[in-house]
């Protein structure tokens, strides 16, 4: 993000556009889940670098708040890193460079509220997913014993179809939580803070497609 894009009006347009892009992405996932939620809950199309960060089909919403927290540094850290930050922001406006310096109490309070909401919502969704999984395995074992000589694939398919509606609802709720947390963060921050947050989030997501990083990760896993 350069100084040429740092005027509040222009920056606000960029923030709105990028936020809208993420929202469209999650809407596309909702549509895909309505057609086949299994491909999202067990995404073979994700690479090995992405999979450890997934939660019910996409990145865990805690990643949003973790990234947000990464911008918050105490005064000692700011002093120690002052020279590095000056170099990093030399092509940026003062407003961008100072966006996360001494955040207001209202913002800190709002961040804590968002994190509190996550601590309540995530376990509830996980519990529903666990119940659905248990229901699936119980249905498979029950039907298998009942239908002597039935093919395993037929029994599993029938059990999956019985659970598919609940699994779809769980995925949609998880996705709704991701969208909500992202919207709340954008709403709680200034245009400069939101711009840096979305820039960091974009770099984080794009980074998983870095071929060199992926090759290095896969070599470490061998």
N, C-alpha and C positions, 0 to 999 in steps of 0.2 A: 504494500500500500504506500504510494508515494504522496508527496506534498501536493501534487497536481490534482489529486482526487479528494483532498481533505476539507474542502469547503462544506459546511454543514448540509446545505441543500443537496449538493451532488452526492455527498457521502450517504445521506439518508436514502437516496434512490438506489445506490449500490447495495446498501444493507437490506432494503426491502426486496430487491430483486433476488439476492442470494438466499434470504430467508424463504422467499416464495419458492425458490428452486428446491430447497430441502423439503418443504411442505408437499410439493408436487411429487417428490420422490416417495414420501411416505404414503401419499394417496395412491400411487402406482402399486406399492406393496399391498395396500388394502385390497385393491382390485385383483391382484394376483392371488391373494389369500382366498378370496371368494371363489376363485376357479379351482385352486389346488393348494391348500395350506401346507400340505406335506412337503412340497418343494421348497418352502420357505423355512419351515421348522427344522428340516434336515437338508440344508442347501449344499449339494455337491458342487455347485458352481462357485462357491466361495473358495478362495485359496487358503493355504495352510497358515498364512500370517493373520488372516482375518478371523478364522474360526475361534481362537481362544477368547476373542473379545465379544462374541455373539451371545445374545440373550433373547430367546424366543424369536429368532429369525433376523435380528439386526443388532446393531451395536447397543450395548447396555446404556440406559439413560444416565447412569451414574457417570459415564464418560463426559457428559455435558457439564455436570457440576464439578468434576475433577479438573477439566480444562479451565473452567471459570476460576476455580481456586488457584490454578497455576499462575494467574495474572496478579494475584494478591501477595505482595511481598511486604515484610516488615521493614522498618527504617534501616536497620542494620544491613539487611541484604541489599537494599537499594544503594546504600553508601558503598558497600564492597563492590557492587557491580556497576557503579556509576560510569566508569570509563567505558566499559563494554556497551552499556546502553546508549551512551552518547554516540558511539560509532554506529550502532545498529540503527539509530533513528536520525542520522545526520541528513538523510534525504526525505525526512518526514516533518510535518508541521509540529509546532510545540504542543498543540492540543492533542495530537495523536500520541506524541512521546510521553505526555503527562496524563494520559487518559486513566491509567490505573494507579496513579500516585495518590495516596491518602484518600481512598474511597469513602464516601459518606456513610454515616451510621444507618441511614435508611436502606442503602444498598446491601450492607452487611446483614441487616435484619431480614431483608427479603431473600437473600441467598440462603440463610438459615431456615426460613420458612419453606423454600423450595426443597431443600435437602430433607427436612422433616417430612414433607409430603411423600418424597421418594421412599423414605424408610417405612412408611405406612403402606404404600401402594405396592411396592415390589414384592414383599413377602406374601401379600394377599394373592397376587397373580401367580406367583410360584406355587402357592398351596393349591390353587385351582388346577394348575398344570400337573401337579403331582397326583391329585385325585383322578384326573382324566387318564393319566398313565396307568395308575392302579386299576381303574375301571377297564381299561383296554386289556391288560394282562389277565384279569379275572374273567373277562368275557371270552377270551381265547381259550383258556383252560376249561371253562365250563362247557362251551360249545363243542370243544374237541372231545370231551368225555361223553357228551350227549350224542354226537353224530359219529358213531363208530364207522370207520372206513372213509371218512371225509378227507379230502386233500387238504394238507396244511395251508396252502396258499388261499384256498377258498374260505377257510375258517378265519384266517388273519384278515382277509379282505372284508369279510362280513363284519368283523369286530371293529375294523378301522372305520367303516362307513357309519357304524353306530356312534362313534366318538367324534367324527369329523366336524359336526356342527359345534360341539363344545370347544374343540381345538381351534376352530376358526374364530370363535368368540374370544378365546384367550389371546390369540395372536392380535386380533383387532384392538383389544384393550391394551395390550403391551405397546402396540404401535401408537395408539392414542396417547399413552403416557409419554412416549418419546416426543411426539409433536407438541404436547402440552408443555413439557419442560423446556423445550427449545423456545416456544413462544413466550413463556414466562421470563426466561433469561433475557430475551431481546426487549421485552417490555420493561424490565427492571433496570436496564443499563442505558447509559447515554449513547448517542449515535456513534461517538468515537470508541467507546468501550465495546459496543455491539459489533462495530466493524472489525476490531482486532480479534474479538471472540470468533466471529464467523470466518475470518481469515485463518485463524488457527485451526478451527474445526475442518475447514476445507483442506488444509495442508495435511491434517491428520488422516482424513479419509483417502485422499489421493496417494498418500505415502504407502498405503497397503498395496498399491499397484506398481510400486517401484520394483522393477525386475531385479536390479542388483541387490536390493535389500531382501527381496523374497528368496533369491538364490543363496544369500548368506545365511538366512534363517533356516532354510531347508538343509543346508550343509551342517549347521549346528545340531539339527535334530537327528542326524544320522548316527 
